[in-house]
């Protein structure tokens, strides 16, 4: 056996955190990152299920608030881990164990969603104790990682210490919030303040403290993988709606329409996400990484909310919903519209130009969704209305394939 034929033995002994090469060739997501993402499948699933239940009960305000808090906390935790991993993934045993600790925190946080939703629904104080407890577990591990990077990577030490400082300050605030039984308005104020504190960390670190060696293509791939995970809720919602139709009517044309609508909608949302060359845009415009980092929170929330809306449609078909037909279609149409708008907004923020063709496509998307709601209000079946909603992402897909790919290529080329 030659030297080239010998199997590679991977050792996970402690390695120095000197930072990854931001121009490393063929950088892809690691198996550990994919394992970490599985915990977010659970978190998104619980959030969507609770949201769908409140929608069916016509507690829309409480559902939106609880869902916003849940999905924001999930996305925020994922984003901070992923950007650190892009810069400092050593894959040694210490890094692996710290990642496992963060996974434990995600699960704890997800288990706190049901009591949080229930407390908002019943108009009491916001019971976010389990949520915040899980969040703190994750952040303790993350702060430890940033301090380790600061001690072992002198070149990027100011940025790493900035991250560690502001995350720690935020955790002190979250710990104080954990001990308080606050009303909904007070909770919103506290959350807004602490989000502001946490946002200062990456903003200062990446713009005024030298930044960290994150990898543009790796980051773009990681965001795409999270989008696929979120789209899984669309499949879950489709199965719920299809089961409801089959249970009520058997295998009819409506059942076929629901299957095509749910899968087609999920597929169209997937296609519309990946028509944008995120990696090339981020590589060409690294100074706009802050927008790329945090604006997709709205996008992921809209994806998961679409799955919740499909689940709410299942409740309607089973006659277990207090919503009207038009209101039920809106639970799907609104997040789909928000999702498409967020894709365009992210693109325009990065390229810093609002192109007329994008405005036109957004207008056509709004028309398609409005037609779906009108059909529901006119007495058309839920299956047919959902089939019309499925056409909304196709507006973006067709527009890109015919016109947009030339512009996207130009914008992704560094000046």
N, C-alpha and C positions, 0 to 999 in steps of 0.2 A: 504493500500500500504506500503510495507516494504521500508526500506532505500535504499536497493539495486535496488528496482524497480522505485525509483523516477527518473524523467528525469534530466539529467545533464544540468545545465544552465551555458552557457559560458559567462563570462564577459570579455570585452576588455579594462578594465581599464589599466592604465600605470603600467608596470612591470619593475623591475630592470633588465638591461642587464648584467647578470652575465655569460653568455655563456652557450650554450647547452652542454649536456653530449655527448662526442664523442663516447661513447659506449652504447648509449641509444638503448634499444630494440625496434624493429618494427618501426624504424624511416622511414617515407615516405614523399613524396612531399605533401605540403599543398594545399588546394583549392586556396589560394591566389597566390601561386607560379604557379599553372596551369592557373589562370587568367592572371597573368603577362606574361606568355608564349604566350598568344594569340596575343599580340602586335607584337611578332616576326614572327608569321604567315604572318602578313601584310608586315613586312619588307622584309622577304625572298621572298614573292610573287612579290613585286615591283622590287626588284633587279633582279630576274629571268626573269621577263617580259622585262625589259629594256635590259638585256643581250641578250635574244633571238632576239629582234628586231635588235640589232647591228650585231649579227651573220648573220642574214638573209640578211643584207645590205652589208655583207662582210667587215665590219669594225671590224675585229677581234681584232686588237691591242687595239683600243679604248674600245671595249667591255670588254676585259680581265682586263684592267686597272680599268675601272669604277666598274666592278663586284668585283674585288679584294678589292678595297676601301670600297665598300658597305658591302660586307659580313664580312670583317674583323671588321668593326665598329660595326656591329650587334652582332657578336660573342663576341667581347671584352666587350661590355656592358652587355651582358647576363652572361658571366663568372664572372665578378666582383660582380654582384648582387647575383648570386647563391652561391658563396663561403661565402659571408657575411651572407646570409640567413641560410646556413648550420650551422654557428657558433652562430648566434645571433638573430634568429627569435623569437621574444617575442610575436608576433601576437596581440599586443595591438593597441589602436587606433592611436597612434603616428606612430608606425611602418607601419600600413596599409596606412596611409595618405602619408607617405614618399615613399612607394611603388607605390602608385597611381601617385605621381609626376614623378617617374622614367618611368612609363608607358606613361605619356604624352610626356616625352622626346623621347622615342622610336618612337612614332608616328610622332613627328616633324622631327626627323632624317630621317625616311622612306620617308616622303614627300619631303625631299631634294634630294632623289636619282635621279629623272628624270632630274632636271636642272644640276646636276653634270654629269650625263651621256651625256647630250646634249652638255655641254661645252667642254668635252673631245672629243666628236665626231667631233665638228666643229673646233678643234684645237685652241681654245681660252684659256684664263686662266681657271683654275679649279674652277667652281662655287660651292663651298662646304659650303656656308654661312648657309643655312638652316640645313644641316647635322650637322655642328659643333655646331650650336645653340641648336639643340635638344640634342646633346651629352653633352653640358655644363649643360643643365637642369637636365639630369640624374645624372651627377657627383656632382652637388651641393647637391642633395638629398643624394647621397652615402657618401659624406664627412661628412654631418650632422650625418648620422648613425654611421660612424666610431668614430666621436668625442663623440657621446653619449655612445658608447660601452667603449671608453677609460675612460670616467669619472665614469662609473658604474662598471667596471670590472678591479680592480687594478692588478689582476694576469696577465692579458693579455694586460695591458695598453701600454707597449712599442711597441708591434706589431700593436695595433690599431692606435696609433699615427703615426707610420711609414707609414701605409696605407694612413692615412689622409694627411700627409705631401706630399708624392710623387704624390698622385692624385691631390692635390691642385696645386703643381708646374706644373704638366702637363696641368691643366686647364688654368693656366696663359699663357702657350704656345699656347694652342688651341684658347684662346681669341685673342692673337696677330695674329694668323693665320687667324682668322675670319675677321680681319680688313684689310687683305692684299689680293690683286688680283694677285695671283702667277701663274706662268707658270707650266706646268706639271712636268718638272724636279725639280723645286724648291719645288713644293708641295710634291713630293716623298721624298725629303731630309728632309723637315719639319716633315712629317709623321713618317719617320724612327727615327728621333731624339726623337720625343715625345713618340713614342712607347717604345723606350729605357728607357726613364724617367719613364713611367708608369710600365714597367716590373720590374724596380728596387724595387718598393714598395713591391709587394708580395714576391720577391726573398729575400730581406732583412728581411721582417717581419716574414716569415716562417722559415728561416734558422738561423738568428742571433738575433732575438728579441723575441724568445719564442714561436712564432706561435700563431694560433687561434684554438679553439676547434671545427673544422669542423668534419663532420661525413662521413666516407668513403662510407658506403652503400647508404646514402642519396645523396651524390655527384654523385655516379655512376648512381643512378636512374635518377637524374636530367639530366645528360648528355644523357642518353638513351631516355628520353622524348624529348629533343631537337633534337636528331637524327630522331625521329618519325615525329616531326614537319617539319624538313627539307625534309624528304621523301614525305611529302604531295605534294611538288612541282613536284615529279615524277608522282603522280596521276593527277595533273593538266596538266602536259605535255602530259600524255597519252590521256586524254580527248581531248586535242587540236589536237593531231595527229589523233585520231580516228574520230573526227568530220570532219577533212580535208579529210580523205579517204572516209568516208560515203558521204560527200558532193560531192566529185568528181566522185565516182564510185558506190555509193550505198552500200548495205550490201553484200560484196563479201568476198572471202577467205582472201584477203589482209586486209580487215577491221578486221576480226577475228584474223589474225596474229598480227596486231598492238595492239589490245586489250590484247592478251596474252603476247606479248612482253613487253608492258608498265607495266602492272600489275605484270608480272613475274619478270621483272627487279627490280621493287620497292620492291617486296616481297623478292627477293634474296638478295638485299642490306640490308634489315632489318634483315634477318636471319644471314647473315655474320657478322653484327655488334654484335648481341647478342650471338654469339657462344663464344665470349671471355668473361670470368668471370671477368668483370671490377671491381666489388665491392670487390671480394676476392683478386684480385691482388693489388688493392689500399690499402686494409686493411693490407695485408701482407708486402707491401713496401711503407709505408707512406712518407718515405724520398724522394720518386720520384714523389710526388704529383705535383710538378711544371710542369713536362712533361705531366702528365695526364691533367693538367689544360689547357695548351695552345696548345699542338700539335693537338688536335682535331679540331682546327680552320680550318686546311687544309681539314680535313675530312668533316666537315659541308659544307664548300665551294664547295667541289666536289659533295656532294649530291645535293645541290641546282643547281649547274651547270648542272648536269645530267637532271634535270627537264627542265632547259632552253634549253638543247640540244634536248630533245624530242619536245619542242615547236618549235625549229628551224626546226625540221623534218616536223612538220605540215606546216610551211611556204613553205618548199620545195615541199611537196605533192600538195599544192594549187598553185604552180608555182609563189609564191611571194618571192622567195629567189634567191640571186645571187650566192649561193654556188653550187658547183657540188655535185653529189651524194656521192662521197667518202668524200668530205669535210664535208658534213652534217652528215654522220655516225661518223666522227671523233669528232664532237661536243658532241656526246653521249659517244663514246668509250673512249676518253681521260679522262673525269672526272670519268668514272666508273673505269678505271685503276688506276687513282690517289687515288680514294676512297679506293680500295682494298689495294693498297700499303701503305696508311696511317694507315689502321687498323693493318697491319703487323708491320709497323714502331713503332706504339705506344706500341704494345705488346713486341717487342724486346727491346725497350728502357727501359721498366719497368722491364722486367726479365733480361735485360743486357746479352742477348745471341742471336746470329743469328743461328737458327737451319736450317739444310739442307732441311728439308721437306718444310719449309716456302719458301725458295728460289725456290724449285721445283714448288710449287703451284703458285708462282708469275710468273714464266716462262710460265706455262700452261695458266694462265690468259692472259698474253700478246699474246700468240699464238691465242687464241680464238678471241680476239679483232682485231688482225691483219687480221684474216680470214674474219671477218665482213667487214672491210674496203676494202679488196681485192674483195669481192663479189660485193660491191657497185661499185667499179671501173670497174668491169667486166659486169656491166649492169643489175645486179639482182635488184629486186624491193626493195624499201625502207623497206617494211614490213618484207621481208625475212631477210634483213641485221640486222634490229633491233631485230629480233627473235634470231639471232646468238649472238648478244651482250648480250642478256638475259642469255646466258649460262655462262658468265664470273663469276658472283658471285657464281654460282653453283660449280665451281672448289673449292672455299674456303669451302663452306658448306659440300660438299662430303669429301674433305680432312680432315676437322675437325671431321666429324662423324666417319670416318674410322680410323684416326690416331691421330688427334690433341687433342681430349678431354682428353686423358691420360696425355699428357705433360702439358696442361693448368691446370689440377688439381694439378699436382706436383708443378708448379710454384706459384700457389695461396696459397700454404701451407707455413706459416711462418717457417723460419729456426729455 
